[in-house]
Amino acid sequence: MATANLQWPMALSVRLQHFPRGDPPIPVPYDPTFLKATHASLLVVKDTKPTRASRFAVTVLNGSDGKIVPLVLKSTDTIGKLQRRFLQKRPDLTGSLNLAYNGKPVQGHQSLGELGVKNGATFITFQRCRGG
């Protein structure tokens, strides 16, 4: 199996890709190394450079009354910090504050970067029912 050491950006060959519905051909760039290849594999390379913590705005929607609280956090901040900042703005919601992101409950030790939180994301508060 031959491997190719590709360095980007480089000028790639272009071939016209034809579609059966009669759409106009589209130029598709390709590397000639893979023209006669039957298999290829990708290698994941982790960037070892430290990244700066990006700042972004998130909102917390109180599931009980529908009020929205905007917050500005960093990607390295944890859910625990988000909960503390939320309770500073809404001290009437003391007690166990449960948050969900993308429909899943989040834990206090998870960072926003681990969860893949982007700018403009919304967290929703919810209450757990006690009982068995």
C-alpha angles and dihedrals in degrees: 000000000000121000126207124216102217121189119193136250098040132140108265127199115254129216128182114250112211122206125210095231092067096254114156114272117265122214108240119194116223139168112246089219089074097043095101098024120120096191136027134177131203124221118212112224118195115216106234095196112108112246124219117247107256119219121224142161122254130176130218115211114205104224092203101058104009096242118148123218117194118212135180114217141160125247090245093057117106131231087250090061090047089053092049092049090048092051090050089060095038107031090164089076097066119147125058108353111195119192131195128198122190089356095303129104114248129214125231094241096056117102122226089240091056090053093049093239113179133195111291096022119155127220119197125211119223138175126231119224116231119222141075 
